[in-house]
Amino acid sequence: MSRQLNVRNPRTGKIDFHINAADAAEIGEAANRLRLAQAEWRDRSLEDRSAALAKLANTLTEAKPEIAKALEADTGRRRIAAMEVDGVVGSIHGWIAQAPHLLPEGWTDGRMNPAIRHAPQFVPYALVGVISPWNFPMTLSMIDTIPALLAGCAVMIKPSEVTPRFAAPFLSAIEAAGLSDVLTIVQGDGATGAALIESVDAVCFTGSVATGRKVAAGAAARMIPAFLELGGKDPLIVLADADVEQATNAALRGSVLSTGQACQSIERIYVQQPLLERFLQRLVEKAGAARLNWPDITVGEIGPIIFDRQAAILEDHITDARNNGARVLTGGEIETHGGGLWLRPTVIADVTQDMKVMREETFGPIMAVMGFSDEEEAVRLANDTEYGLSAAVFAGSIERAEAIGRRIDAGAVSLNDAALTALFHEAEKHSFKLSGLGGSRMGPAGFQRFLRRKALIANTGAPAPLGAFAEDAV
């Protein structure tokens, strides 16, 4: 029996949408249908699958007004909603261009016995499940889906129940492209996600560490791979010889773009002491100039807090910092406008490494700034975390930034910028520590991980007889 779930509008705070959560039986029926179609999809040439994905790019472009409008209602932001659609279309074309060059072909002679040679065969997982979060509903539904489809998999997506409105117009575009036999969306909450894991052959999850552990356990019980992109507590190290204008520009954008609701946002800023006061002064000035996009959604840089429960976490982190001696230099208060919840860019100084704002994932527009003396201390502080998603270093030269970046325990390090993984998807990376599990979703591995590699091993000579292994063989 389907359950009805209420959906809150982040700009008004009102419940203005409802979805029906798919139960295990519905998930199973959808999985069976997708599996039946996947065999034919797998056997089509890469060129044919690419043509089908190109058609999806066209139907998404045609449906952009409807999808973007739904994403706007989901997230409370307009320009980024439209950029999500454009980004997915661009990603489709990018993967189509890459895919033909990503897999080795042909026979390779053996090194020890040239008479024995081997060749690869790549076999896609029949059905991939994608469980996506609420901060970038369409982008993170499709970041794994596109390469999986190109690899020959069928895909079932479960978007977040917090931001589900985009699914209906998106499904219409999928149907118009003729891909609904191998790509579908199921709505629901955590129970729906758990049922999905029971029905697929591999699962991709983007979200919190706590939920990621449950996904990993469910996948392990079924002996299927889990590709997890989890939380972050990304540090930015700013050396004394950094350009303060560029460094503060990068710090602000890297921390508060999308209201800081991104896993790769900068959440800890370490500034070398000689530059600290000047850095704080310019960061506060720039943060104070950022505008809420309220009441007019067409202006401003800071959107609402999408998930109302997140506001309580932000408030708790700010209160904990204040109570333990930190100074809030700008922002710092959850505001209510039109029923929605908002937080202006918040700069916090005099923080210590044991505060919640420096230990726990914040996921909001908060910039906690702490001084350091030398590079050894900076690296130690940056690595003093259970997360390892990404990081950033700003220095007077790329070479100095690189030297520090190579010592940071994180999957990607932006040099003389911040949060570049949000803008640049070509570099393979792994998540360190609790920030994830499995192969890179970026670069060539983002395609290859959906294919199991089979080895065909051929002996062009005579098979060895048993006697060749006798104890008295010469």
Beta strands, then each sheet from edge to edge (+ up, - down):
strand 1: 3-8
strand 2: 15-21
strand 3: 108-109
strand 4: 116-124
strand 5: 127-131
strand 6: 154-158
strand 7: 183-185
strand 8: 202-206
strand 9: 226-229
strand 10: 234-238
strand 11: 266-272
strand 12: 327-330
strand 13: 334-337
strand 14: 340-343
strand 15: 346-349
strand 16: 366-372
strand 17: 387-388
strand 18: 390-394
strand 19: 412-415
strand 20: 432-433
strand 21: 436-437
strand 22: 451-459
sheet 1: 1+ 2-
sheet 2: 3+ 4- 22+
sheet 3: 7+ 6+ 5+ 8+ 9+ 21-
sheet 4: 12+ 15- 16- 11- 10- 18- 19-
sheet 5: 13+ 14-
sheet 6: 17+ 20-
end
